[in-house]
């Protein structure tokens, strides 16, 4: 009986440990993929930006899917009010500005400068995770947090980043406020707000 209980404990603990470390392993693997691509294709960013961004999108989206972020940037109110065409247009506009801004910033960061410090599962939900990272850029150290969720993709569930916090600044919240302000400035015209949307590069700069 004791032997069976011990074996059950070992099996249970091993499966729990795997589930708990899964998100960290996923983040580390995706970082390696992204930074390997950036390091190997630095020159292409200058010579063929369109091709570079198309390839970068595939790598980047496996960790940070622009469509999931853009939905949260629109916010529940405007996402509900928007028609399908407006949602698609905003997704595309947000994706292009996000990828363009981040690829430029990240192209100067070495993979070794980003490491996972810790993580936890809010409310003990194993489909959610908050991953805290240490990052160094141009000699400056700063804190990076990924808010992650297991999303259903095709026939499986995979980890994806749905929120980003840099040095205490919640980027999704910041962009959501910027978009809401744009809507008001354009007299609640979503089409005009979407067409005039752009990410303020200063909001994601990693320099002092």
Residue, then its C-alpha position, 0 to 999 in steps of 0.5 A: x500500500x505504501x509503495x503504491x501511494x509513493x508511486x502515485x505521489x511521484x507520478x503526480x508530482x512529476x506531471x504537476x512539475x511538467x505543467x508548471x515548468x511548461x510555460x517557462x520552457x515555452x517562453x525560453x524556446x520562443x525567445x531563442x527562436x526570435x533572437x536567432x532570427x534577428x541575429x541572422x537577419x539583421x541586414x535584411x531589415x535594411x535591404x528588404x524590410x517587407x520580407x523581414x517583417x513577414x518572416x519576423x511576424x511568424x516567429x513573433x506571433x508564436x509568442x505574442x499574437x498581434x490579433x489577441x493584443x489588438x482585441x484587448x487594445x480596442x477594449x470590450x466596448x469598441x470591440x463589441x461596437x465594431x463590425x467585422x471589417x473594422x476589426x480586421x482593419x484594426x488588427x492589420x493596422x495594429x499588427x503592422x505598427x507593432x511588428x515594425x516598432x518591436x522589430x526595430x527595438x529588439x534587433x539590438x537586444x541579444x537573447x542572453x540579455x533576457x531571462x525568466x526570473x519567476x512565474x506564477x499562476x493567478x488564482x491557481x489557474x494552470x491556463x493562466x500565467x504571469x512570467x517575470x523576466x529580467x532584461x538588459x538593453x544598452x546597459x540598462x536593466x528593466x523588468x518585463x512581465x508577460x501575462x500569458x494564457x493558453x489559447x485554443x489554436x486548431x486542435x490544441x491549446x498553446x501558451x501565448x502572451x496577451x499582455x505586456x508590462x515594461x517597468x510597471x507600464x502596462x502596454x495594453x492598458x496604455x494603448x487602450x487609452x490611446x485608442x479610446x482618446x482617438x475615438x473621442x477625438x474623431x467624434x466616435x467614428x471608429x473608421x477614422x480612429x482606426x485609420x489614424x492609429x499608430x503606436x507612439x514609439x516613445x511608449x515602447x522605447x528601451x532607452x533612458 
